[in-house]
């Protein structure tokens, strides 16, 4: 949602002449804690190609998105209960900076995603704790769904934003000296643990 630029008259109590000020164009970002945040909110009008892996090989292939989708599309991977393991899954976002979108459905018991490269937007709605580790120079936004739990780790020089929806639980642990982390939304039970040198 963008606001239109508009003029605002400013009076200066006779010290200066009246001047017209222009308000800047403002682009609002989706923010959590105010309802539900969809991973598609982060890709504007881009066409989204959804993938729901069925086998473990399909899963590995879906999460390896180094090569961008054709025609400016964005890949959305939906993780749902199946015959596969969700432990220590490596995620590679496209080299062109386009994010890979990942949705962890309520049917998933637990697991661990490792964002190794690129940008990722991940919505954690798993029925049991589901963890995310962001490494290297990766950039990740992790949405922790209402009443869900997730530990998120920011390593190396990664950048991580956690959006905690209502009653989300867990912590964002900043573990790298050059890593940055931010938590927004309902922070009553979701915490930021800053890096502390040893």
Secondary structure, 3 states (H helix, E strand, C coil): CECCCCEEEECCCCCCCCEEEECCCCECCCCCCCCCCCHHHHCCCCCEEEECCCCHHHHHHHHECCCCCHHHCEEEEEECCCCCCCCCEEEECCCCCCCEEEEECCCCCCEEEEEEECEEEEEECCCCCEEEEECCCCEEEEEECCCCEEEEEECCCCEEEEEECCCCEEEEEECCCCCEEEEEECCCCEEEECCCCC
